[in-house]
Amino acid sequence: MARVEIYTTPWCPYCLAAKRLLATKGAAYEETDVSGDSDKRQEMMARAQGRYTVPQIFIDGTPIGGCDELHALDRAGKLDPMLAA
């Protein structure tokens, strides 16, 4: 299985939707809450090429983007192979 990392905040509906999709795929993920941690948010932004919104999702270290991008990968049939890698 691929290593999935997701940066979130507790009140973000897009974070919940992304985690729900990952759960339906049976994908385990490491979640980092950036809501009160400016260092973690800076880390996220550096890894996500300047993106500052949550969620930011990484699969095997590759920046995927947010919830919309994750769902687009799924619709295109590309998410399952990435998660299985």
Biopython code that builds the backbone (N, CA, C, O; Angstrom):
import numpy as np
from Bio.PDB.StructureBuilder import StructureBuilder

atoms = [
    (1, "MET", "N", (0.832, -1.195, 0.000)),
    (1, "MET", "CA", (0.000, 0.000, 0.000)),
    (1, "MET", "C", (0.871, 1.250, 0.000)),
    (1, "MET", "O", (1.965, 1.275, 0.564)),
    (2, "ALA", "N", (0.367, 2.248, -0.629)),
    (2, "ALA", "CA", (1.058, 3.529, -0.684)),
    (2, "ALA", "C", (0.950, 4.234, 0.666)),
    (2, "ALA", "O", (0.035, 3.975, 1.448)),
    (3, "ARG", "N", (1.901, 5.126, 0.922)),
    (3, "ARG", "CA", (1.846, 5.959, 2.121)),
    (3, "ARG", "C", (1.027, 7.204, 1.780)),
    (3, "ARG", "O", (1.376, 7.958, 0.871)),
    (4, "VAL", "N", (-0.062, 7.409, 2.517)),
    (4, "VAL", "CA", (-0.944, 8.543, 2.275)),
    (4, "VAL", "C", (-0.851, 9.485, 3.481)),
    (4, "VAL", "O", (-1.010, 9.068, 4.628)),
    (5, "GLU", "N", (-0.592, 10.755, 3.193)),
    (5, "GLU", "CA", (-0.539, 11.777, 4.230)),
    (5, "GLU", "C", (-1.561, 12.852, 3.878)),
    (5, "GLU", "O", (-1.722, 13.217, 2.713)),
    (6, "ILE", "N", (-2.244, 13.349, 4.897)),
    (6, "ILE", "CA", (-3.242, 14.385, 4.670)),
    (6, "ILE", "C", (-3.141, 15.433, 5.779)),
    (6, "ILE", "O", (-3.204, 15.112, 6.966)),
    (7, "TYR", "N", (-2.985, 16.670, 5.371)),
    (7, "TYR", "CA", (-2.969, 17.804, 6.296)),
    (7, "TYR", "C", (-4.389, 18.352, 6.365)),
    (7, "TYR", "O", (-5.023, 18.602, 5.339)),
    (8, "THR", "N", (-4.880, 18.536, 7.590)),
    (8, "THR", "CA", (-6.290, 18.897, 7.776)),
    (8, "THR", "C", (-6.471, 19.935, 8.883)),
    (8, "THR", "O", (-5.533, 20.303, 9.590)),
    (9, "THR", "N", (-7.721, 20.389, 8.998)),
    (9, "THR", "CA", (-8.204, 21.079, 10.194)),
    (9, "THR", "C", (-9.502, 20.384, 10.594)),
    (9, "THR", "O", (-10.177, 19.798, 9.747)),
    (10, "PRO", "N", (-9.856, 20.444, 11.872)),
    (10, "PRO", "CA", (-11.037, 19.694, 12.341)),
    (10, "PRO", "C", (-12.359, 20.170, 11.751)),
    (10, "PRO", "O", (-13.294, 19.377, 11.643)),
    (11, "TRP", "N", (-12.465, 21.424, 11.372)),
    (11, "TRP", "CA", (-13.751, 21.983, 10.939)),
    (11, "TRP", "C", (-13.910, 22.053, 9.416)),
    (11, "TRP", "O", (-14.874, 22.641, 8.925)),
    (12, "CYS", "N", (-13.000, 21.474, 8.686)),
    (12, "CYS", "CA", (-12.989, 21.587, 7.226)),
    (12, "CYS", "C", (-13.848, 20.489, 6.583)),
    (12, "CYS", "O", (-13.523, 19.308, 6.708)),
    (13, "PRO", "N", (-14.947, 20.862, 5.894)),
    (13, "PRO", "CA", (-15.787, 19.834, 5.258)),
    (13, "PRO", "C", (-15.072, 19.116, 4.109)),
    (13, "PRO", "O", (-15.365, 17.954, 3.831)),
    (14, "TYR", "N", (-14.146, 19.796, 3.446)),
    (14, "TYR", "CA", (-13.399, 19.153, 2.363)),
    (14, "TYR", "C", (-12.433, 18.115, 2.904)),
    (14, "TYR", "O", (-12.177, 17.096, 2.263)),
    (15, "CYS", "N", (-11.899, 18.379, 4.086)),
    (15, "CYS", "CA", (-11.030, 17.395, 4.742)),
    (15, "CYS", "C", (-11.832, 16.129, 5.056)),
    (15, "CYS", "O", (-11.374, 15.012, 4.815)),
    (16, "LEU", "N", (-13.034, 16.328, 5.597)),
    (16, "LEU", "CA", (-13.893, 15.186, 5.922)),
    (16, "LEU", "C", (-14.248, 14.393, 4.672)),
    (16, "LEU", "O", (-14.254, 13.162, 4.696)),
    (17, "ALA", "N", (-14.546, 15.096, 3.574)),
    (17, "ALA", "CA", (-14.901, 14.407, 2.326)),
    (17, "ALA", "C", (-13.710, 13.621, 1.773)),
    (17, "ALA", "O", (-13.876, 12.505, 1.281)),
    (18, "ALA", "N", (-12.526, 14.194, 1.853)),
    (18, "ALA", "CA", (-11.328, 13.497, 1.369)),
    (18, "ALA", "C", (-11.056, 12.259, 2.218)),
    (18, "ALA", "O", (-10.747, 11.193, 1.685)),
    (19, "LYS", "N", (-11.170, 12.397, 3.532)),
    (19, "LYS", "CA", (-10.935, 11.254, 4.413)),
    (19, "LYS", "C", (-11.988, 10.178, 4.186)),
    (19, "LYS", "O", (-11.687, 8.986, 4.259)),
    (20, "ARG", "N", (-13.217, 10.592, 3.912)),
    (20, "ARG", "CA", (-14.300, 9.626, 3.642)),
    (20, "ARG", "C", (-13.979, 8.829, 2.376)),
    (20, "ARG", "O", (-14.156, 7.611, 2.350)),
    (21, "LEU", "N", (-13.510, 9.508, 1.330)),
    (21, "LEU", "CA", (-13.162, 8.801, 0.093)),
    (21, "LEU", "C", (-12.013, 7.823, 0.341)),
    (21, "LEU", "O", (-12.054, 6.682, -0.119)),
    (22, "LEU", "N", (-10.998, 8.270, 1.061)),
    (22, "LEU", "CA", (-9.876, 7.372, 1.360)),
    (22, "LEU", "C", (-10.356, 6.162, 2.165)),
    (22, "LEU", "O", (-9.894, 5.043, 1.942)),
    (23, "ALA", "N", (-11.283, 6.388, 3.099)),
    (23, "ALA", "CA", (-11.807, 5.284, 3.904)),
    (23, "ALA", "C", (-12.571, 4.284, 3.041)),
    (23, "ALA", "O", (-12.467, 3.077, 3.257)),
    (24, "THR", "N", (-13.343, 4.779, 2.058)),
    (24, "THR", "CA", (-14.080, 3.851, 1.188)),
    (24, "THR", "C", (-13.131, 3.017, 0.340)),
    (24, "THR", "O", (-13.476, 1.919, -0.097)),
    (25, "LYS", "N", (-11.934, 3.546, 0.111)),
    (25, "LYS", "CA", (-10.917, 2.815, -0.648)),
    (25, "LYS", "C", (-10.113, 1.875, 0.235)),
    (25, "LYS", "O", (-9.291, 1.102, -0.257)),
    (26, "GLY", "N", (-10.354, 1.943, 1.550)),
    (26, "GLY", "CA", (-9.590, 1.111, 2.478)),
    (26, "GLY", "C", (-8.166, 1.593, 2.663)),
    (26, "GLY", "O", (-7.299, 0.826, 3.081)),
    (27, "ALA", "N", (-7.917, 2.857, 2.357)),
    (27, "ALA", "CA", (-6.573, 3.408, 2.435)),
    (27, "ALA", "C", (-6.304, 3.977, 3.826)),
    (27, "ALA", "O", (-7.032, 4.846, 4.303)),
    (28, "ALA", "N", (-5.267, 3.484, 4.460)),
    (28, "ALA", "CA", (-4.829, 4.074, 5.723)),
    (28, "ALA", "C", (-4.121, 5.378, 5.406)),
    (28, "ALA", "O", (-3.495, 5.511, 4.355)),
    (29, "TYR", "N", (-4.219, 6.340, 6.314)),
    (29, "TYR", "CA", (-3.556, 7.617, 6.080)),
    (29, "TYR", "C", (-3.054, 8.186, 7.387)),
    (29, "TYR", "O", (-3.572, 7.890, 8.463)),
    (30, "GLU", "N", (-2.030, 9.013, 7.263)),
    (30, "GLU", "CA", (-1.474, 9.736, 8.399)),
    (30, "GLU", "C", (-2.033, 11.153, 8.328)),
    (30, "GLU", "O", (-1.844, 11.852, 7.333)),
    (31, "GLU", "N", (-2.718, 11.569, 9.383)),
    (31, "GLU", "CA", (-3.362, 12.878, 9.398)),
    (31, "GLU", "C", (-2.572, 13.833, 10.274)),
    (31, "GLU", "O", (-2.177, 13.486, 11.387)),
    (32, "THR", "N", (-2.342, 15.045, 9.763)),
    (32, "THR", "CA", (-1.681, 16.095, 10.525)),
    (32, "THR", "C", (-2.610, 17.291, 10.612)),
    (32, "THR", "O", (-2.970, 17.887, 9.597)),
    (33, "ASP", "N", (-2.994, 17.635, 11.826)),
    (33, "ASP", "CA", (-3.869, 18.783, 12.074)),
    (33, "ASP", "C", (-2.998, 20.040, 12.107)),
    (33, "ASP", "O", (-2.112, 20.167, 12.953)),
    (34, "VAL", "N", (-3.255, 20.963, 11.184)),
    (34, "VAL", "CA", (-2.469, 22.199, 11.109)),
    (34, "VAL", "C", (-3.207, 23.396, 11.704)),
    (34, "VAL", "O", (-2.743, 24.530, 11.584)),
    (35, "SER", "N", (-4.347, 23.154, 12.343)),
    (35, "SER", "CA", (-5.198, 24.263, 12.783)),
    (35, "SER", "C", (-4.523, 25.180, 13.789)),
    (35, "SER", "O", (-4.724, 26.393, 13.729)),
    (36, "GLY", "N", (-3.743, 24.654, 14.696)),
    (36, "GLY", "CA", (-3.123, 25.512, 15.699)),
    (36, "GLY", "C", (-1.616, 25.462, 15.673)),
    (36, "GLY", "O", (-0.964, 25.853, 16.641)),
    (37, "ASP", "N", (-1.050, 24.985, 14.571)),
    (37, "ASP", "CA", (0.386, 24.757, 14.513)),
    (37, "ASP", "C", (0.966, 25.412, 13.270)),
    (37, "ASP", "O", (0.943, 24.831, 12.186)),
    (38, "SER", "N", (1.485, 26.619, 13.429)),
    (38, "SER", "CA", (2.003, 27.355, 12.269)),
    (38, "SER", "C", (3.209, 26.664, 11.650)),
    (38, "SER", "O", (3.425, 26.774, 10.443)),
    (39, "ASP", "N", (4.001, 25.952, 12.451)),
    (39, "ASP", "CA", (5.144, 25.225, 11.890)),
    (39, "ASP", "C", (4.676, 24.108, 10.966)),
    (39, "ASP", "O", (5.232, 23.914, 9.885)),
    (40, "LYS", "N", (3.652, 23.375, 11.396)),
    (40, "LYS", "CA", (3.107, 22.293, 10.549)),
    (40, "LYS", "C", (2.474, 22.866, 9.279)),
    (40, "LYS", "O", (2.590, 22.276, 8.205)),
    (41, "ARG", "N", (1.804, 24.019, 9.404)),
    (41, "ARG", "CA", (1.203, 24.638, 8.220)),
    (41, "ARG", "C", (2.300, 25.083, 7.250)),
    (41, "ARG", "O", (2.157, 24.919, 6.038)),
    (42, "GLN", "N", (3.380, 25.635, 7.768)),
    (42, "GLN", "CA", (4.504, 26.031, 6.911)),
    (42, "GLN", "C", (5.111, 24.815, 6.228)),
    (42, "GLN", "O", (5.463, 24.869, 5.050)),
    (43, "GLU", "N", (5.233, 23.716, 6.969)),
    (43, "GLU", "CA", (5.737, 22.463, 6.391)),
    (43, "GLU", "C", (4.831, 22.007, 5.254)),
    (43, "GLU", "O", (5.303, 21.631, 4.181)),
    (44, "MET", "N", (3.517, 22.046, 5.504)),
    (44, "MET", "CA", (2.549, 21.655, 4.486)),
    (44, "MET", "C", (2.700, 22.524, 3.238)),
    (44, "MET", "O", (2.743, 22.008, 2.122)),
    (45, "MET", "N", (2.780, 23.831, 3.427)),
    (45, "MET", "CA", (2.879, 24.752, 2.291)),
    (45, "MET", "C", (4.154, 24.517, 1.499)),
    (45, "MET", "O", (4.136, 24.588, 0.271)),
    (46, "ALA", "N", (5.249, 24.240, 2.173)),
    (46, "ALA", "CA", (6.507, 23.962, 1.478)),
    (46, "ALA", "C", (6.387, 22.688, 0.651)),
    (46, "ALA", "O", (6.844, 22.636, -0.490)),
    (47, "ARG", "N", (5.777, 21.674, 1.224)),
    (47, "ARG", "CA", (5.620, 20.400, 0.513)),
    (47, "ARG", "C", (4.602, 20.505, -0.613)),
    (47, "ARG", "O", (4.723, 19.812, -1.623)),
    (48, "ALA", "N", (3.588, 21.375, -0.449)),
    (48, "ALA", "CA", (2.485, 21.481, -1.409)),
    (48, "ALA", "C", (2.721, 22.599, -2.425)),
    (48, "ALA", "O", (1.772, 23.097, -3.032)),
    (49, "GLN", "N", (3.965, 22.990, -2.607)),
    (49, "GLN", "CA", (4.337, 23.996, -3.605)),
    (49, "GLN", "C", (3.572, 25.300, -3.417)),
    (49, "GLN", "O", (3.102, 25.907, -4.378)),
    (50, "GLY", "N", (3.454, 25.726, -2.129)),
    (50, "GLY", "CA", (2.849, 27.010, -1.824)),
    (50, "GLY", "C", (1.359, 26.978, -1.548)),
    (50, "GLY", "O", (0.796, 27.975, -1.096)),
    (51, "ARG", "N", (0.708, 25.853, -1.809)),
    (51, "ARG", "CA", (-0.727, 25.788, -1.515)),
    (51, "ARG", "C", (-0.929, 25.875, -0.004)),
    (51, "ARG", "O", (-0.199, 25.255, 0.770)),
    (52, "TYR", "N", (-1.924, 26.649, 0.399)),
    (52, "TYR", "CA", (-2.128, 26.874, 1.835)),
    (52, "TYR", "C", (-3.478, 26.402, 2.342)),
    (52, "TYR", "O", (-3.739, 26.457, 3.544)),
    (53, "THR", "N", (-4.343, 25.937, 1.445)),
    (53, "THR", "CA", (-5.657, 25.455, 1.864)),
    (53, "THR", "C", (-5.569, 23.992, 2.280)),
    (53, "THR", "O", (-4.674, 23.260, 1.857)),
    (54, "VAL", "N", (-6.510, 23.589, 3.109)),
    (54, "VAL", "CA", (-6.602, 22.189, 3.501)),
    (54, "VAL", "C", (-7.851, 21.583, 2.868)),
    (54, "VAL", "O", (-8.833, 22.285, 2.628)),
    (55, "PRO", "N", (-7.812, 20.299, 2.602)),
    (55, "PRO", "CA", (-6.701, 19.395, 2.875)),
    (55, "PRO", "C", (-5.619, 19.508, 1.813)),
    (55, "PRO", "O", (-5.864, 19.961, 0.695)),
    (56, "GLN", "N", (-4.433, 19.092, 2.181)),
    (56, "GLN", "CA", (-3.372, 18.848, 1.213)),
    (56, "GLN", "C", (-3.009, 17.387, 1.380)),
    (56, "GLN", "O", (-2.730, 16.919, 2.484)),
    (57, "ILE", "N", (-3.019, 16.675, 0.266)),
    (57, "ILE", "CA", (-2.877, 15.221, 0.279)),
    (57, "ILE", "C", (-1.617, 14.835, -0.488)),
    (57, "ILE", "O", (-1.315, 15.382, -1.548)),
    (58, "PHE", "N", (-0.894, 13.874, 0.082)),
    (58, "PHE", "CA", (0.326, 13.357, -0.534)),
    (58, "PHE", "C", (0.226, 11.846, -0.585)),
    (58, "PHE", "O", (-0.127, 11.200, 0.402)),
    (59, "ILE", "N", (0.540, 11.288, -1.746)),
    (59, "ILE", "CA", (0.585, 9.835, -1.892)),
    (59, "ILE", "C", (2.007, 9.468, -2.270)),
    (59, "ILE", "O", (2.513, 9.870, -3.318)),
    (60, "ASP", "N", (2.641, 8.698, -1.400)),
    (60, "ASP", "CA", (4.055, 8.352, -1.547)),
    (60, "ASP", "C", (4.915, 9.596, -1.782)),
    (60, "ASP", "O", (5.836, 9.584, -2.599)),
    (61, "GLY", "N", (4.600, 10.666, -1.054)),
    (61, "GLY", "CA", (5.382, 11.892, -1.119)),
    (61, "GLY", "C", (5.024, 12.823, -2.255)),
    (61, "GLY", "O", (5.507, 13.954, -2.297)),
    (62, "THR", "N", (4.185, 12.375, -3.180)),
    (62, "THR", "CA", (3.789, 13.201, -4.318)),
    (62, "THR", "C", (2.595, 14.068, -3.934)),
    (62, "THR", "O", (1.584, 13.553, -3.457)),
    (63, "PRO", "N", (2.705, 15.391, -4.140)),
    (63, "PRO", "CA", (1.559, 16.245, -3.815)),
    (63, "PRO", "C", (0.405, 16.006, -4.786)),
    (63, "PRO", "O", (0.569, 16.114, -6.001)),
    (64, "ILE", "N", (-0.748, 15.685, -4.240)),
    (64, "ILE", "CA", (-1.942, 15.416, -5.034)),
    (64, "ILE", "C", (-2.783, 16.676, -5.167)),
    (64, "ILE", "O", (-3.403, 16.913, -6.204)),
    (65, "GLY", "N", (-2.800, 17.484, -4.109)),
    (65, "GLY", "CA", (-3.654, 18.665, -4.050)),
    (65, "GLY", "C", (-4.683, 18.460, -2.967)),
    (65, "GLY", "O", (-4.398, 17.856, -1.933)),
    (66, "GLY", "N", (-5.882, 18.963, -3.200)),
    (66, "GLY", "CA", (-6.935, 18.901, -2.198)),
    (66, "GLY", "C", (-8.004, 17.883, -2.524)),
    (66, "GLY", "O", (-7.785, 16.942, -3.286)),
    (67, "CYS", "N", (-9.155, 18.093, -1.934)),
    (67, "CYS", "CA", (-10.280, 17.173, -2.069)),
    (67, "CYS", "C", (-10.741, 17.050, -3.524)),
    (67, "CYS", "O", (-10.993, 15.947, -4.008)),
    (68, "ASP", "N", (-10.851, 18.181, -4.213)),
    (68, "ASP", "CA", (-11.310, 18.149, -5.613)),
    (68, "ASP", "C", (-10.370, 17.326, -6.481)),
    (68, "ASP", "O", (-10.814, 16.535, -7.313)),
    (69, "GLU", "N", (-9.079, 17.514, -6.284)),
    (69, "GLU", "CA", (-8.093, 16.767, -7.083)),
    (69, "GLU", "C", (-8.137, 15.279, -6.757)),
    (69, "GLU", "O", (-7.993, 14.441, -7.647)),
    (70, "LEU", "N", (-8.337, 14.948, -5.472)),
    (70, "LEU", "CA", (-8.424, 13.545, -5.075)),
    (70, "LEU", "C", (-9.631, 12.882, -5.741)),
    (70, "LEU", "O", (-9.521, 11.775, -6.267)),
    (71, "HIS", "N", (-10.783, 13.559, -5.720)),
    (71, "HIS", "CA", (-11.973, 13.006, -6.365)),
    (71, "HIS", "C", (-11.811, 12.929, -7.889)),
    (71, "HIS", "O", (-12.315, 11.999, -8.518)),
    (72, "ALA", "N", (-11.121, 13.889, -8.475)),
    (72, "ALA", "CA", (-10.874, 13.856, -9.926)),
    (72, "ALA", "C", (-10.009, 12.657, -10.292)),
    (72, "ALA", "O", (-10.253, 12.003, -11.305)),
    (73, "LEU", "N", (-9.003, 12.365, -9.478)),
    (73, "LEU", "CA", (-8.179, 11.173, -9.722)),
    (73, "LEU", "C", (-9.033, 9.918, -9.655)),
    (73, "LEU", "O", (-8.859, 9.001, -10.458)),
    (74, "ASP", "N", (-9.951, 9.874, -8.704)),
    (74, "ASP", "CA", (-10.818, 8.708, -8.564)),
    (74, "ASP", "C", (-11.725, 8.559, -9.778)),
    (74, "ASP", "O", (-11.872, 7.462, -10.318)),
    (75, "ARG", "N", (-12.335, 9.667, -10.209)),
    (75, "ARG", "CA", (-13.222, 9.609, -11.390)),
    (75, "ARG", "C", (-12.457, 9.172, -12.641)),
    (75, "ARG", "O", (-13.014, 8.503, -13.512)),
    (76, "ALA", "N", (-11.194, 9.548, -12.724)),
    (76, "ALA", "CA", (-10.386, 9.200, -13.903)),
    (76, "ALA", "C", (-9.820, 7.789, -13.811)),
    (76, "ALA", "O", (-9.146, 7.329, -14.732)),
    (77, "GLY", "N", (-10.094, 7.094, -12.695)),
    (77, "GLY", "CA", (-9.593, 5.732, -12.530)),
    (77, "GLY", "C", (-8.122, 5.663, -12.164)),
    (77, "GLY", "O", (-7.500, 4.609, -12.292)),
    (78, "LYS", "N", (-7.561, 6.773, -11.711)),
    (78, "LYS", "CA", (-6.127, 6.819, -11.401)),
    (78, "LYS", "C", (-5.811, 6.674, -9.921)),
    (78, "LYS", "O", (-4.665, 6.413, -9.557)),
    (79, "LEU", "N", (-6.815, 6.841, -9.059)),
    (79, "LEU", "CA", (-6.550, 6.809, -7.615)),
    (79, "LEU", "C", (-6.234, 5.406, -7.131)),
    (79, "LEU", "O", (-5.269, 5.218, -6.390)),
    (80, "ASP", "N", (-7.015, 4.425, -7.526)),
    (80, "ASP", "CA", (-6.794, 3.050, -7.041)),
    (80, "ASP", "C", (-5.374, 2.556, -7.339)),
    (80, "ASP", "O", (-4.732, 2.002, -6.447)),
    (81, "PRO", "N", (-4.859, 2.738, -8.573)),
    (81, "PRO", "CA", (-3.484, 2.293, -8.830)),
    (81, "PRO", "C", (-2.451, 3.023, -7.967)),
    (81, "PRO", "O", (-1.458, 2.434, -7.537)),
    (82, "MET", "N", (-2.700, 4.321, -7.719)),
    (82, "MET", "CA", (-1.764, 5.066, -6.874)),
    (82, "MET", "C", (-1.771, 4.547, -5.451)),
    (82, "MET", "O", (-0.719, 4.444, -4.820)),
    (83, "LEU", "N", (-2.955, 4.218, -4.937)),
    (83, "LEU", "CA", (-3.056, 3.713, -3.568)),
    (83, "LEU", "C", (-2.492, 2.313, -3.441)),
    (83, "LEU", "O", (-2.027, 1.929, -2.368)),
    (84, "ALA", "N", (-2.524, 1.546, -4.512)),
    (84, "ALA", "CA", (-2.033, 0.169, -4.475)),
    (84, "ALA", "C", (-0.518, 0.084, -4.626)),
    (84, "ALA", "O", (0.076, -0.953, -4.331)),
    (85, "ALA", "N", (0.107, 1.158, -5.080)),
    (85, "ALA", "CA", (1.560, 1.127, -5.348)),
    (85, "ALA", "C", (2.355, 0.803, -4.101)),
    (85, "ALA", "O", (3.583, 0.738, -4.152)),
]
sb = StructureBuilder()
sb.init_structure("model")
sb.init_model(0)
sb.init_chain("A")
sb.init_seg("    ")
for serial, (resi, resn, name, xyz) in enumerate(atoms, 1):
    if name == "N":
        sb.init_residue(resn, " ", resi, " ")
    sb.init_atom(name, np.array(xyz, "f"), 0.0, 1.0, " ", f" {name:<3s}", serial, name[0])
structure = sb.get_structure()
